[in-house]
Amino acid sequence: MSAGIYRVQPDEQGVVLRFGKWADTTGPGLHYHLPYPIESVMLPKVTQANLLQLGNGRKSGAKETDDPHIARC
């Protein structure tokens, strides 16, 4: 969004960045922001669950290592 009016949907929050740093968080509805490059808006979905699964879900044997900086399971 380059400038002006922006719309925040019910499942989003408006994150207003001023010169690239957080300035405000807005709720659903119509809002206004200053023109780019002064302000920009991100609209992340806040009701959506993000899941990151590492590995294949099966337990495997512990891996042996001689590195003291790696914790053993």
N, C-alpha and C positions, 0 to 999 in steps of 0.2 A: 504494500500500500504506500503510495507516494506522499499524499498529503490530504488533509481535510477530514471528512467524516468517515468513521469506520463503525462496523456493526459487530458486536460480540454476541455470539449465539449462547443459548442456555447451558450448553456443555463446555463452554470455553471461558477463559479469562483473558482480558486484554492486558498485555504487558507493554507499557510505554517505556521506550528507551530514549533518553536524551543524550545525544552525543555518544551513543553506544553503551551507556550505563543506565541501570534501572532508575526510573523516575516515579512510576505509579503503576498500580494494578487496578483495572476497572472490571466491573461486573457486566452482566448481560444488558444489551440495549445499544442505542446510538451514542457515539462519543466523537470528540474532535481532537486531533493532534496537529501540532505545528508541522510545517513542510520539512521533507527530507532535505538536507542532512541533519537538521536540528533534532527532529524526533522521528522515530519509526515505531511500529507496533507489531508485536508478535501475538498470535492467537492460538496458544496451545490448548488442546482438549484436556480438561481437568477431571472428567469423569471416566476416562478410558484407562483401563489397567494395562500397564506394560510389563511383560514378563520376559525375563532372560534366563533360559535354561542352559547351563553349562554341562557338557558331557552328554551321554546318551541316557542318563537316568538309572543305569545299572551300576551296582557297586562292583568295584574291581579290587584286586589286591593292592596293597600299598606298594608304591614304587620306591625302590631303594636308591639313595643318593648319598654321596659323601660331602655334599655342600652343607655346611652348618647353618646357612641362611635360609634354607628351605625347610619348612615345618613338615613333619611326617604325620600322616593320617593314621 
